[in-house]
Amino acid sequence: MERRDALGLLSLVASVVDKYDDELVELRRDLHRHPELSWHEQRTSDRVAAVLERAGWRVTRMPRSGIVADLGQGTTTVALRADLDALPVEDLTTDQWRSTVDGVAHACGHDVHVASLVGAGLALAGLHDQGLLNGRIRLLFQPAEEVMPGGAMHLISHGALEGVDRIFALHCDPSVDVGAVGLRSGPITSAADRIDVRLEGNGGHTSRPHLTGDLTFALAKITSELPAVLSRRMDPRAGVSVVWGMLRAGSAPNVIPDHGIASGTVRILDAEAWASCEAVVREAVLDIVRPYGVTASVDYLQGVPPVVNDRLSVAMIASAADELLGLHHRTEVEQSLGGEDFGWYLEQVPGAMFRLGTRTPGGPRYDLHQGDFQADEAAVGFGARMLAGAAVNALAQSS
């Protein structure tokens, strides 16, 4: 396909998304009102499937939750992915479409992701109906991104990547203004693992710590010394970060408990260091607690690898951004310590994730995974245009 033909298709993509803008915003609001936790995204899947089936997509339900939808014919297949699940977070917004489910909210913007991908699906279906879709498109609506190791491996194990040549995804970014996207070649997120360190001892009275295994003191040593040990045992350029989210031990100030736990995450910028980190962590934990007369067990869950963007795929997104958003509406972003199971797809096929601006220009800057997170709803249409545009450019490159 010639370059001018691709530009014409991008213009058509924009016009189709414009047609559905109000419907996509209402879909996003409906999903926001009815968030579903990981592996329970049945209603969300039903809503998405109904829209896509009306547009002519061949929809396949995945076991447990999630859907895969296919359209078109040809030798090249491009996949687009969105994640379905919400977080166990209270919705603190005052929007009319705030969550109706106590303690559950789309605080990471996955409702925006889903509505954007539905919009891309409608735009691409419009091209297909006019005989202009030169290849095959597969939409992946993935469950359980917010848990480790995540739903990506679930879809992959059920054949979601079979025949796929390239894959794209987006992620909300409240630090980027709406109408702009953030791009990066190479790693754009980090690896993210979960660690649980359980200690056991004989317990006793705080007046006689020398007669017990001082478990609480040992637990404190774990929380402070493990990050320090890793800073010397691992290459500092790998960016290893250990942060604890939960410490639990004891029930009285004058009793040394007989068990306790520290739970947290290990985040690593470098994929090679990620492969070796678990062994170092296990050895370090045993060395740290050895002087204190307690025993330690380590549950270490390798969660997700870094998302490593393919340079050519990023160029396809950049080209789509220039045409669909206008020049100067894309920016270079830094690698994040956040984890994303989209990295599992990129270990098998080339592709890229871009950051979708969700901040209202001049407005407050929110943080992801917080109950007050809000996204400028214009982001839905921009996300739909960009996902469809990336797919059109990928198919153009292959023809």
C-alpha positions as semicolon CSV with decimal commas, in nm:
position;residue;x (nm);y (nm);z (nm)
1;M;0,000;0,000;0,000
2;E;0,138;0,342;-0,094
3;R;0,191;0,614;0,163
4;R;-0,085;0,837;0,022
5;D;-0,330;0,547;0,045
6;A;-0,246;0,497;0,413
7;L;-0,302;0,868;0,476
8;G;-0,644;0,841;0,315
9;L;-0,735;0,550;0,542
10;L;-0,623;0,744;0,849
11;S;-0,856;1,025;0,749
12;L;-1,140;0,775;0,722
13;V;-1,050;0,634;1,064
14;A;-1,083;0,979;1,218
15;S;-1,421;1,042;1,051
16;V;-1,565;0,709;1,170
17;V;-1,449;0,766;1,528
18;D;-1,603;1,115;1,517
19;K;-1,932;0,952;1,427
20;Y;-1,919;0,728;1,736
21;D;-1,768;0,975;1,985
22;D;-2,081;1,015;2,200
23;E;-2,150;0,641;2,201
24;L;-1,793;0,563;2,308
25;V;-1,803;0,815;2,593
26;E;-2,131;0,666;2,713
27;L;-1,978;0,316;2,696
28;R;-1,687;0,437;2,906
29;R;-1,925;0,585;3,163
30;D;-2,126;0,262;3,177
31;L;-1,810;0,060;3,238
32;H;-1,701;0,308;3,502
33;R;-2,034;0,270;3,683
34;H;-2,002;-0,110;3,681
35;P;-1,635;-0,200;3,745
36;E;-1,537;-0,564;3,780
37;L;-1,232;-0,711;3,949
38;S;-0,978;-0,940;3,785
39;W;-1,122;-1,264;3,642
40;H;-1,478;-1,142;3,702
41;E;-1,518;-0,916;3,396
42;Q;-1,832;-1,089;3,265
43;R;-2,059;-0,787;3,227
44;T;-1,779;-0,587;3,070
45;S;-1,711;-0,865;2,821
46;D;-2,082;-0,888;2,737
47;R;-2,107;-0,514;2,669
48;V;-1,803;-0,518;2,443
49;A;-1,909;-0,831;2,257
50;A;-2,254;-0,691;2,180
51;V;-2,111;-0,377;2,017
52;L;-1,850;-0,565;1,814
53;E;-2,088;-0,835;1,692
54;R;-2,326;-0,569;1,559
55;A;-2,030;-0,423;1,368
56;G;-1,949;-0,758;1,204
57;W;-1,662;-0,883;1,422
58;R;-1,624;-1,256;1,486
59;V;-1,622;-1,272;1,865
60;T;-1,478;-1,562;2,066
61;R;-1,538;-1,583;2,441
62;M;-1,238;-1,684;2,646
63;P;-1,263;-1,924;2,942
64;R;-1,331;-1,739;3,269
65;S;-1,354;-1,391;3,111
66;G;-1,230;-1,179;2,824
67;I;-1,293;-1,192;2,451
68;V;-1,101;-1,211;2,125
69;A;-1,250;-1,061;1,808
70;D;-1,134;-1,107;1,447
71;L;-1,204;-0,921;1,126
72;G;-1,070;-0,921;0,772
73;Q;-0,860;-1,145;0,552
74;G;-0,503;-1,152;0,433
75;T;-0,156;-1,273;0,515
76;T;-0,082;-1,014;0,784
77;T;-0,253;-0,997;1,123
78;V;-0,225;-0,700;1,357
79;A;-0,352;-0,731;1,715
80;L;-0,476;-0,452;1,942
81;R;-0,514;-0,510;2,314
82;A;-0,704;-0,352;2,604
83;D;-0,739;-0,466;2,966
84;L;-1,080;-0,507;3,128
85;D;-1,036;-0,519;3,505
86;A;-1,084;-0,260;3,778
87;L;-0,908;-0,220;4,113
88;P;-1,016;-0,289;4,473
89;V;-1,018;0,087;4,539
90;E;-1,301;0,311;4,659
91;D;-1,421;0,558;4,396
92;L;-1,369;0,904;4,551
93;T;-1,486;1,105;4,250
94;T;-1,812;1,298;4,238
95;D;-1,896;1,223;3,875
96;Q;-2,250;1,117;3,792
97;W;-2,100;0,797;3,653
98;R;-1,896;0,713;3,963
99;S;-1,871;0,346;4,058
100;T;-2,183;0,178;4,193
101;V;-1,978;-0,110;4,336
102;D;-1,847;-0,053;4,688
103;G;-1,470;-0,072;4,710
104;V;-1,415;-0,122;4,336
105;A;-1,320;0,145;4,082
106;H;-1,155;0,195;3,744
107;A;-0,872;0,386;3,911
108;C;-0,621;0,288;3,641
109;G;-0,826;0,395;3,341
110;H;-0,901;0,052;3,199
111;D;-1,252;0,174;3,117
112;V;-1,086;0,429;2,888
113;H;-0,869;0,153;2,738
114;V;-1,171;-0,066;2,662
115;A;-1,384;0,212;2,514
116;S;-1,088;0,326;2,301
117;L;-1,036;-0,024;2,163
118;V;-1,407;-0,061;2,089
119;G;-1,384;0,268;1,900
120;A;-1,085;0,141;1,705
121;G;-1,282;-0,174;1,626
122;L;-1,574;0,030;1,490
123;A;-1,339;0,240;1,276
124;L;-1,163;-0,065;1,134
125;A;-1,497;-0,234;1,069
126;G;-1,592;0,074;0,870
127;L;-1,282;0,029;0,653
128;H;-1,360;-0,339;0,612
129;D;-1,716;-0,268;0,498
130;Q;-1,574;-0,046;0,224
131;G;-1,326;-0,311;0,115
132;L;-1,033;-0,103;0,240
133;L;-0,894;-0,325;0,517
134;N;-0,586;-0,487;0,366
135;G;-0,528;-0,764;0,618
136;R;-0,659;-0,915;0,939
137;I;-0,720;-0,742;1,272
138;R;-0,752;-0,915;1,608
139;L;-0,882;-0,735;1,916
140;L;-0,779;-0,872;2,256
141;F;-0,995;-0,767;2,549
142;Q;-0,785;-0,913;2,826
143;P;-0,890;-0,994;3,182
144;A;-0,684;-0,963;3,498
145;E;-0,406;-0,720;3,415
146;E;-0,402;-0,595;3,774
147;V;-0,296;-0,926;3,930
148;M;0,026;-1,123;3,893
149;P;0,118;-1,290;3,668
150;G;-0,180;-1,140;3,484
151;G;-0,429;-1,236;3,218
152;A;-0,195;-1,194;2,922
153;M;-0,058;-1,546;2,966
154;H;-0,416;-1,673;2,989
155;L;-0,502;-1,532;2,646
156;I;-0,172;-1,644;2,497
157;S;-0,229;-1,999;2,622
158;H;-0,563;-2,000;2,440
159;G;-0,410;-1,902;2,108
160;A;-0,464;-1,526;2,108
161;L;-0,127;-1,463;1,940
162;E;-0,145;-1,742;1,683
163;G;-0,078;-1,589;1,342
164;V;-0,028;-1,239;1,486
165;D;0,254;-1,040;1,325
166;R;0,245;-0,723;1,536
167;I;0,058;-0,595;1,843
168;F;-0,023;-0,255;1,990
169;A;-0,170;-0,127;2,317
170;L;-0,218;0,197;2,507
171;H;-0,212;0,303;2,871
172;C;-0,361;0,611;3,032
173;D;-0,105;0,869;3,142
174;P;-0,238;1,147;3,368
175;S;0,089;1,339;3,331
176;V;0,032;1,390;2,956
177;D;-0,233;1,633;2,829
178;V;-0,533;1,492;2,647
179;G;-0,483;1,500;2,271
180;A;-0,119;1,397;2,300
181;V;0,062;1,063;2,332
182;G;0,387;0,957;2,497
183;L;0,624;0,731;2,304
184;R;0,942;0,544;2,382
185;S;1,148;0,287;2,192
186;G;1,293;0,009;2,403
187;P;1,174;-0,054;2,760
188;I;0,885;0,168;2,867
189;T;0,791;-0,016;3,190
190;S;0,978;-0,233;3,437
191;A;0,954;-0,592;3,545
192;A;0,735;-0,629;3,853
193;D;0,742;-0,920;4,098
194;R;0,570;-0,991;4,430
195;I;0,756;-1,100;4,740
196;D;0,621;-1,241;5,068
197;V;0,869;-1,309;5,348
198;R;0,728;-1,516;5,634
199;L;0,917;-1,546;5,961
200;E;0,861;-1,797;6,241
201;G;1,013;-1,820;6,589
202;N;0,934;-1,938;6,941
203;G;0,807;-1,600;7,063
204;G;0,821;-1,475;7,417
205;H;0,821;-1,174;7,649
206;T;0,978;-0,845;7,542
207;S;1,170;-0,839;7,873
208;R;1,363;-1,150;7,767
209;P;1,450;-1,113;7,396
210;H;1,769;-1,310;7,452
211;L;1,558;-1,618;7,531
212;T;1,348;-1,592;7,215
213;G;1,389;-1,541;6,848
214;D;1,322;-1,167;6,825
215;L;1,096;-1,197;6,525
216;T;0,977;-0,836;6,511
217;F;1,334;-0,706;6,510
218;A;1,425;-0,955;6,238
219;L;1,124;-0,845;6,032
220;A;1,238;-0,485;6,060
221;K;1,584;-0,589;5,943
222;I;1,433;-0,757;5,638
223;T;1,244;-0,446;5,539
224;S;1,547;-0,218;5,566
225;E;1,836;-0,444;5,471
226;L;1,701;-0,638;5,174
227;P;1,684;-0,325;4,955
228;A;2,036;-0,234;5,073
229;V;2,174;-0,579;4,995
230;L;2,022;-0,575;4,646
231;S;2,179;-0,236;4,579
232;R;2,519;-0,403;4,622
233;R;2,449;-0,752;4,486
234;M;2,272;-0,636;4,168
235;D;2,406;-0,406;3,899
236;P;2,284;-0,059;4,004
237;R;2,212;0,020;3,638
238;A;1,938;-0,245;3,651
239;G;1,726;-0,015;3,869
240;V;1,616;-0,273;4,128
241;S;1,358;-0,129;4,368
242;V;1,204;-0,311;4,667
243;V;0,907;-0,139;4,831
244;W;0,703;-0,295;5,110
245;G;0,326;-0,257;5,113
246;M;0,237;-0,471;5,415
247;L;0,402;-0,561;5,745
248;R;0,218;-0,776;5,997
249;A;0,337;-0,921;6,327
250;G;0,219;-0,936;6,684
251;S;-0,086;-0,821;6,878
252;A;0,055;-0,671;7,200
253;P;0,341;-0,428;7,274
254;N;0,504;-0,654;7,535
255;V;0,488;-0,983;7,345
256;I;0,741;-1,100;7,088
257;P;0,524;-1,280;6,829
258;D;0,597;-1,624;6,688
259;H;0,514;-1,535;6,328
260;G;0,506;-1,236;6,097
261;I;0,506;-1,139;5,731
262;A;0,643;-0,866;5,507
263;S;0,490;-0,830;5,161
264;G;0,588;-0,600;4,881
265;T;0,703;-0,567;4,523
266;V;1,037;-0,593;4,346
267;R;1,065;-0,377;4,034
268;I;1,352;-0,405;3,788
269;L;1,424;-0,193;3,483
270;D;1,648;-0,448;3,311
271;A;1,519;-0,778;3,170
272;E;1,847;-0,967;3,224
273;A;1,867;-0,860;3,588
274;W;1,505;-0,967;3,629
275;A;1,600;-1,324;3,538
276;S;1,857;-1,347;3,821
277;C;1,693;-1,138;4,093
278;E;1,485;-1,409;4,261
279;A;1,789;-1,620;4,354
280;V;1,966;-1,319;4,504
281;V;1,659;-1,224;4,707
282;R;1,616;-1,572;4,852
283;E;1,980;-1,596;4,955
284;A;1,983;-1,246;5,104
285;V;1,674;-1,304;5,318
286;L;1,825;-1,614;5,481
287;D;2,150;-1,431;5,549
288;I;1,972;-1,132;5,705
289;V;1,763;-1,331;5,956
290;R;2,028;-1,588;6,050
291;P;2,161;-1,400;6,362
292;Y;1,815;-1,357;6,517
293;G;1,708;-1,715;6,584
294;V;1,409;-1,722;6,348
295;T;1,335;-1,911;6,031
296;A;1,235;-1,751;5,704
297;S;1,045;-1,869;5,399
298;V;1,017;-1,667;5,081
299;D;0,730;-1,674;4,834
300;Y;0,859;-1,501;4,520
301;L;0,621;-1,458;4,228
302;Q;0,771;-1,347;3,899
303;G;0,500;-1,116;3,779
304;V;0,565;-0,947;3,448
305;P;0,867;-0,867;3,231
306;P;0,939;-0,513;3,112
307;V;0,738;-0,385;2,818
308;V;1,008;-0,346;2,551
309;N;0,879;-0,148;2,255
310;D;0,992;-0,242;1,906
311;R;1,143;0,060;1,728
312;L;0,955;0,005;1,400
313;S;0,626;-0,031;1,584
314;V;0,689;0,295;1,770
315;A;0,757;0,463;1,434
316;M;0,417;0,340;1,311
317;I;0,249;0,494;1,615
318;A;0,443;0,817;1,570
319;S;0,335;0,844;1,208
320;A;-0,028;0,788;1,307
321;A;0,001;1,053;1,579
322;D;0,137;1,312;1,336
323;E;-0,157;1,257;1,102
324;L;-0,437;1,205;1,353
325;L;-0,336;1,435;1,638
326;G;-0,123;1,687;1,454
327;L;0,246;1,769;1,468
328;H;0,396;1,834;1,811
329;H;0,134;1,618;1,984
330;R;0,367;1,335;2,072
331;T;0,634;1,340;2,337
332;E;0,920;1,119;2,450
333;V;0,851;0,959;2,788
334;E;1,079;0,800;3,045
335;Q;1,080;0,435;3,142
336;S;0,842;0,375;3,430
337;L;0,884;0,145;3,729
338;G;0,524;0,037;3,682
339;G;0,455;-0,317;3,569
340;E;0,234;-0,419;3,275
341;D;0,164;-0,772;3,154
342;F;0,161;-0,646;2,794
343;G;0,532;-0,735;2,819
344;W;0,442;-1,104;2,783
345;Y;0,297;-1,042;2,435
346;L;0,609;-0,853;2,327
347;E;0,827;-1,148;2,424
348;Q;0,660;-1,336;2,137
349;V;0,574;-1,080;1,868
350;P;0,700;-0,727;1,793
351;G;0,485;-0,436;1,897
352;A;0,459;-0,134;2,121
353;M;0,258;0,035;2,393
354;F;0,204;0,410;2,393
355;R;0,090;0,641;2,669
356;L;-0,244;0,811;2,612
357;G;-0,276;1,161;2,755
358;T;-0,572;1,192;2,995
359;R;-0,501;1,522;3,173
360;T;-0,724;1,818;3,100
361;P;-0,483;2,096;2,998
362;G;-0,434;2,325;3,297
363;G;-0,631;2,091;3,522
364;P;-0,520;1,888;3,824
365;R;-0,270;1,606;3,783
366;Y;-0,401;1,278;3,919
367;D;-0,215;0,958;3,996
368;L;-0,304;0,610;3,879
369;H;-0,439;0,357;4,128
370;Q;-0,588;0,633;4,345
371;G;-0,959;0,666;4,417
372;D;-0,974;1,025;4,292
373;F;-0,827;0,942;3,948
374;Q;-1,015;1,113;3,667
375;A;-0,954;1,105;3,293
376;D;-1,057;1,371;3,046
377;E;-1,317;1,182;2,842
378;A;-1,190;1,324;2,515
379;A;-0,908;1,073;2,561
380;V;-1,142;0,792;2,451
381;G;-1,172;0,925;2,097
382;F;-0,802;1,000;2,071
383;G;-0,720;0,650;2,193
384;A;-0,954;0,495;1,936
385;R;-0,797;0,695;1,655
386;M;-0,445;0,603;1,761
387;L;-0,507;0,230;1,799
388;A;-0,681;0,208;1,463
389;G;-0,417;0,431;1,305
390;A;-0,133;0,213;1,432
391;A;-0,307;-0,094;1,285
392;V;-0,357;0,077;0,948
393;N;0,010;0,178;0,934
394;A;0,121;-0,173;1,030
395;L;-0,086;-0,328;0,752
396;A;0,045;-0,066;0,506
397;Q;0,405;-0,153;0,595
398;S;0,340;-0,522;0,525
399;S;0,177;-0,482;0,184
